[in-house]
Amino acid sequence: MNLWKKVGAALRGGSRAAGTGPAADRGLEEKGLLVFHNTAEVIQAEHVLTRAGFGVRVMGPPPDLRSGCDMVLEFPLLLALPVRVALEAAHLEPLQAVPVRDLLLEPVSLFQAVRYGHYLMVRAANVKMTVDTASPGRRIVNVSGGGCPDVPYLASLLVGRGLEEADEPRLHGRTLCSYSLQKAFEETRRLLASPSLDGVASCEWEQGGQAAAHLPPFSVKRAGPERAWLICGTVPDEEFPLRLDRWGLEGQSLVSVDGMRLPVRRGTTALLAAALTACAALGVPAPEALLVGDAGSGGGSARLYRHLAGKLLPVLPRGGITFHYMFPDLDGHNRVLMALDALPAERRPLLVADAGYMYVAKMSGYASSYDLFTPDAGELAFLADEKAPHPFYTRGFLLAGDNNVPELAARAAAAGNSARHLLIKGAADFIIRDGEVLASVDAPLVPVLEPMGGTGDVVTGLVTALLAAGCDMISACLAAAHIARAAGAAARPDPSSSVVDLLPFLPGVVRAMLPAQGTDT
């Protein structure tokens, strides 16, 4: 209960400097309103949620939400899922739950379903679930997408379980990403309850994909000195302590210098494994990693934010930082950015953000402070939607997929919701600078990488390694896109494959793309 109170207090947000800057105007993005049938339900809901430790307050409804009840409840929007679970336990069901910032926004109700032979992938907002429909119990084989720390945790609970025997994500999730996963879970069950899947789109794919021998020629170009690099992220285990370490990779596990082992599945461990593998092939020092346990509560992420802003950044050597699966805490993010602003210009690192940290960077109003975001096409639509506080609320007309990338990138840049550079991950990968498409990579095409959890993390890990090796931003993004596709083709995956199946193929692909002699300027 105390933990939820602390998280709720953090979610009330802060500004980069009190009363100034875009963050001061965007604090309301963190709030939502619950609408009930009558006043008695509002009072009961306030009592239930307050006792559970959520920061709620009774307010008068705006005209758009008046439904005969003259009260609504304000609540922390990012905690929508545990709020709903607490209300459900008390037999309370709100009529609506909407963001304060735009009362006309609705949760994503659009689903994308694709068949890969006997596999079915369902996407809701920024999260995907894949089921083997031919297996006993219709086994869940992959969970991918999302950016909050509880998604890797939920994936560990779901993958390998039958669809009917698995716990619903809402029972263990704590964020809007897990609420998206709940929606994908429900839609998957709904589709598989019908007599056939004839109306679902089908993706033709060949077992084994495209062989590495057919890859287009491409060279990794290193034009500058090596950079010291730090990876910040979470491990889906609340008991994992805050640690600053260098890690090695042994098989399917990360190993610290003192012998601690972490399994590589998806999320930050997949990003770090890809970065370590590529750095070894490039012959450059491995990045350090600041990791903490967080399965969606936000407590571990809060400790990481505080340690990074208060102790680590003032003494960190110039180089770069990659931020990954962290709870999107607006106050914590802004404290880190304030600490970065306090550094001399010559010590300011390059900043790369993916997953939940990219979400909070956009929400803060300071996205343009970052050098690179690595969204997929759905997350790009979120960046382009100036009203959406989370991918779950992205308006449907923006969710047009890869065909709309140039327009969405330009829109995100114009609204100040984009880093200077974007590496858009999808059927085609796009490299963007200042809202303009500079290049795209679409071969080899391995469709079954889409449902695999952790493939996007691998791309971000590769970018991290290439930037640490001294590549310029555009070269690093292009090389990462080529390497990930080449490794995917060589691995010959299917929709049930794990991201660890790609790792053994990375060194050979990286070395094959290195120039014959030294650095290439």
Secondary structure, DSSP 8 states (H G I E B T S, - for coil): -HHHHHHHHHHT---SBTTBHHHHH-GGGGEEEEE-SSHHHHHHHHHHHHHTT---EEE---GGG-SS-S-EEEEEGGGHHHHHHHHHHTT---SEEEESS-TT------EEEEEETTEEEEEETTEEEEEETTSTT-EEEEEEE--STHHHHHHHHHTTSBTTTS--GGGT--SHHHHHHHHHHHHHHHHHTSS--TTSEE----TT-S-GGG---------S---EEEEEEEES-TT---EEE-EEEETTEEEETT--EEE--STHHHHHHHHHHHHHHHT----EEEEEE-SSSSHHHHHHHHHIIIIIGGG--SEEEEE-S----HHHHHHHHHHHHTS-GGG--EEEE-HHHHHHHHHHT-GGG-SEE--BHHHHHHHH-TT-SSGGG--GGG--GGGGHHHHHHHHHHTT-S-SEEEEBSSSEEEEETTEEEEEE--S--GGGTTSTTHHHHHHHHHHHHHHTT--HHHHHHHHHHHHHHHHHHH---TT--GGGTGGGHHHHHHHHS-SSS---
